[in-house]
Amino acid sequence: MTKHRSMGRLEGPVVLFGGPYSNFQATQALMQAAQARAIPVASMICTGDVVAYCGDPDMTVRLLQDAGIAVVAGNCEKQLAAKSQDCGCGFEAGTTCDLLSAGWFAYASGQVDQDQRDWMGQTADVLSFEHEGKRYAVIHGGMTDIARFIWPSSDQDVLLAEWTAVEAAIGPVDGIIAGHSGIPFVTSTHKGDWINAGVIGMPPHDGGPQTRFAILDADGVTFHKLDYDVAGAVAAMTRAGLTQGYHRALETGYWPSEDVLPPVLRAAALASG
């Protein structure tokens, strides 16, 4: 059964972000960015995958726990809560993502404690809130599959199928906010906007170290670059022995797992475009 939690009506700007990915330094920077804009933690929402590639899973979870930030369940939350042996992304066997995920997931699973697993197990499958006269749903990847990758290039049929599944679970919505894919974007459908807030733990495969978050306000959604202590995050990964490629991605801005991306979003296509 779908676990749904309503956040009620939110006033003013709302910070939307995904994938802290065990990047404590980026999570700290996001908290500071929200504070600088006078946005309270009650108006901050995470699309899941608090824990993943980087070196400080326990500290990152604790920061969000202590702040009381609303988090929707990602596949990593589900898998860690269940003490599973992999991240549950459904990567094709032998792909770079599949091979690299074994290392970082094992490390993360060894670092989080039972209290943190219990917290992950209590996160909602869907969050909803009202803002400026519209009702929004927040999910992780897709509603039919928590680990579904939805991209800016995904067909409208894909978005609308997921939209139908969301509304079957929680009723009509005017917008959907999602994460998982790591790429920030907005796609308009005849139902409303599908918004991917991006992730703060890893750059969006664009050649720069800054990560992304979104702000929803009366004029719609805007995306913002997040500067943070990249060197500190890389050092944490190095201390943890997580040096299989994602540590370099924090500096170069390019993922080692490019094969998960649609061709149009790969580095060669971006460079030629």
Secondary structure, DSSP 8 states (H G I E B T S, - for coil): ---EEEEEE--S-EEEEB--TT-HHHHHHHHHHHHHTT--GGGEEE-S--SSSSS-HHHHHHHHHHHT-EEB--HHHHHHHTT-SS------TTSHHHHHHHHHHHHHHHHS-HHHHHHHHHSBSEEEEEETTEEEEE-SS-SS-TT----TT--HHHHHHHHHHHHHHH---SEEEE-SSS--EEEE-SS-EEEE--BSSS--SSSSS-EEEEEEETTEEEEEEE---HHHHHHHHHHTT--SSHHHHHHHS--S-GGGS-GGGSHHHHHH-
